[in-house]
Amino acid sequence: MVVRYVENFLKLELAEVERHQIRILGVEEKLWMNINVPGLDFPVALKGKLDRIDEKDGVLRIIDYKTGNVTSSQVEIVDWEDAIVDYNYSKAFQLLCYAIMYNSTKPIDSIEAGIISFKNLSSGLLKFATKEKKGSRNKDNSITQDTIAQFMESLKTLIFEIGNPEVPFTEKEV
């Protein structure tokens, strides 16, 4: 089964290279950054390993590979509050964390991030997107400095709640 997944992935990659100019900039790149959260007297380290960083037709991209099934709804955000606390958006959360870590080392104007799901290869790269409202077909796949700032604000709020002993932990219903 694994061999079939890899063969299918390589066929898709070959087709992409035939139609587009792709330049691999990094694989398995370890990144980290400290986040200073107002109200907490200690820095919080954010770290991760980016599976792939490339440039496709001049567009910088962060790509994460998943062996499980991922759908586009898991990487498309309507409400930032949901993106931070709802497990259904954990893939979008992860992509945004990669984007802010990458941006902290190499500031960007715009970047795209997405997931290649080996159990959903026919969908190709499932790109992170923001949408104005649920069900909307209008998507913005660009992660800009504004996107990063908006996510960072939400992330700092979440970290403050986690690190603040005055805020009780409550289990979220799944």
Secondary structure per residue as TSV (DSSP state, phi and psi in degrees):
chain	resnum	aa	ss	phi	psi
A	1	M	-	360.0	-45.0
A	2	V	H	-61.9	-41.9
A	3	V	H	-60.8	-41.1
A	4	R	H	-63.9	-42.5
A	5	Y	H	-58.7	-45.9
A	6	V	H	-66.1	-42.8
A	7	E	H	-60.6	-45.1
A	8	N	H	-64.1	-39.7
A	9	F	H	-62.8	-45.8
A	10	L	H	-64.0	-35.5
A	11	K	H	-62.6	-43.1
A	12	L	H	-64.0	-41.5
A	13	E	H	-63.4	-42.4
A	14	L	H	-61.6	-41.7
A	15	A	H	-62.9	-39.3
A	16	E	H	-64.1	-43.5
A	17	V	H	-66.4	-31.2
A	18	E	H	-70.0	-29.5
A	19	R	H	-101.9	-19.2
A	20	H	S	-134.9	160.5
A	21	Q	-	-94.6	115.2
A	22	I	E	-123.0	132.4
A	23	R	E	-127.2	119.6
A	24	I	E	-78.0	125.1
A	25	L	E	-102.6	-22.8
A	26	G	E	-174.1	151.0
A	27	V	E	-135.9	144.4
A	28	E	E	50.8	43.2
A	29	E	E	-84.6	121.7
A	30	K	E	-83.0	128.9
A	31	L	E	-130.2	153.1
A	32	W	E	-156.3	159.4
A	33	M	E	-156.4	153.4
A	34	N	E	-94.8	141.4
A	35	I	E	-118.6	122.9
A	36	N	-	-93.2	119.3
A	37	V	-	-106.4	119.4
A	38	P	T	-55.9	133.0
A	39	G	T	99.0	-15.9
A	40	L	-	-111.1	138.0
A	41	D	S	-95.7	27.2
A	42	F	S	-147.3	148.3
A	43	P	-	-79.6	155.2
A	44	V	E	-114.1	128.4
A	45	A	E	-91.3	132.9
A	46	L	E	-113.9	124.6
A	47	K	E	-141.5	156.7
A	48	G	E	-171.3	172.5
A	49	K	E	-122.4	116.7
A	50	L	E	-80.2	125.8
A	51	D	E	-65.5	-44.6
A	52	R	E	-154.3	136.9
A	53	I	E	-124.3	125.4
A	54	D	E	-142.6	179.8
A	55	E	E	-130.8	121.5
A	56	K	E	-115.2	116.1
A	57	D	T	49.4	40.4
A	58	G	T	86.3	-2.0
A	59	V	E	-100.0	123.1
A	60	L	E	-72.5	133.6
A	61	R	E	-136.1	144.1
A	62	I	E	-110.2	126.8
A	63	I	E	-124.1	132.4
A	64	D	E	-116.0	137.3
A	65	Y	E	-99.5	138.0
A	66	K	E	-127.8	135.2
A	67	T	S	-80.6	-23.2
A	68	G	S	-85.2	-175.5
A	69	N	-	-88.2	123.9
A	70	V	-	-124.3	141.5
A	71	T	-	-116.9	163.2
A	72	S	G	-61.1	-31.8
A	73	S	G	-63.6	-20.4
A	74	Q	G	-81.8	-9.9
A	75	V	S	-121.2	9.7
A	76	E	E	-114.1	125.1
A	77	I	E	-110.0	135.0
A	78	V	S	-107.0	-48.6
A	79	D	-	-115.2	122.0
A	80	W	H	-60.9	-33.7
A	81	E	H	-59.7	-44.1
A	82	D	H	-62.0	-41.2
A	83	A	H	-60.7	-28.4
A	84	I	H	-86.5	-38.3
A	85	V	H	-111.1	-14.0
A	86	D	-	-96.2	121.2
A	87	Y	G	-58.9	-27.0
A	88	N	G	-59.4	-20.6
A	89	Y	G	-106.6	19.9
A	90	S	H	-62.6	-30.4
A	91	K	H	-69.6	-41.9
A	92	A	H	-64.1	-41.7
A	93	F	H	-57.7	-46.6
A	94	Q	H	-62.3	-44.8
A	95	L	H	-61.9	-40.3
A	96	L	H	-67.6	-36.9
A	97	C	H	-62.2	-43.9
A	98	Y	H	-59.7	-42.1
A	99	A	H	-63.8	-42.5
A	100	I	H	-71.8	-33.9
A	101	M	H	-67.4	-44.4
A	102	Y	H	-62.1	-43.9
A	103	N	H	-62.4	-30.9
A	104	S	H	-70.0	-24.0
A	105	T	H	-98.9	-34.4
A	106	K	S	-137.3	87.1
A	107	P	-	-52.8	138.7
A	108	I	-	-124.0	155.5
A	109	D	S	-84.5	-44.4
A	110	S	E	-155.3	144.0
A	111	I	E	-146.1	153.3
A	112	E	E	-110.6	149.3
A	113	A	E	-137.4	145.6
A	114	G	E	-163.4	175.1
A	115	I	E	-121.7	137.1
A	116	I	E	-105.5	115.0
A	117	S	E	-98.1	118.3
A	118	F	G	-66.4	-22.9
A	119	K	G	-90.6	-0.4
A	120	N	G	-139.6	43.2
A	121	L	G	-60.0	-31.8
A	122	S	G	-61.9	-20.0
A	123	S	G	-82.4	-8.7
A	124	G	-	67.8	-147.8
A	125	L	E	-75.6	119.2
A	126	L	E	-87.1	102.2
A	127	K	E	-82.6	138.9
A	128	F	-	-58.6	141.4
A	129	A	E	-151.8	151.6
A	130	T	E	-109.1	144.4
A	131	K	E	-129.4	148.4
A	132	E	S	-69.0	-39.2
A	133	K	S	-151.3	157.2
A	134	K	T	-59.4	136.0
A	135	G	T	86.9	-8.9
A	136	S	-	-70.3	142.8
A	137	R	S	-88.6	-13.1
A	138	N	-	-79.0	116.6
A	139	K	E	-126.6	150.1
A	140	D	E	-118.5	114.2
A	141	N	-	-89.4	-4.7
A	142	S	-	-82.7	132.1
A	143	I	E	-100.9	109.2
A	144	T	E	-106.6	-179.9
A	145	Q	H	-61.0	-34.4
A	146	D	H	-64.9	-43.2
A	147	T	H	-60.8	-45.0
A	148	I	H	-62.7	-43.7
A	149	A	H	-63.5	-42.7
A	150	Q	H	-63.9	-44.5
A	151	F	H	-66.6	-41.7
A	152	M	H	-60.6	-39.6
A	153	E	H	-61.6	-46.3
A	154	S	H	-65.7	-39.7
A	155	L	H	-64.4	-42.0
A	156	K	H	-64.1	-37.3
A	157	T	H	-62.7	-44.8
A	158	L	H	-63.5	-46.4
A	159	I	H	-62.3	-39.9
A	160	F	H	-60.1	-44.2
A	161	E	H	-63.0	-41.1
A	162	I	H	-67.3	-40.4
A	163	G	H	-86.5	-5.7
A	164	N	-	-93.4	114.6
A	165	P	T	-66.0	-15.9
A	166	E	T	-77.4	-18.3
A	167	V	S	-96.8	114.2
A	168	P	-	-70.9	146.6
A	169	F	-	-75.2	134.9
A	170	T	-	-127.3	133.0
A	171	E	-	-75.7	130.3
A	172	K	-	-83.7	142.1
A	173	E	-	-77.7	139.3
A	174	V	-	-97.5	360.0
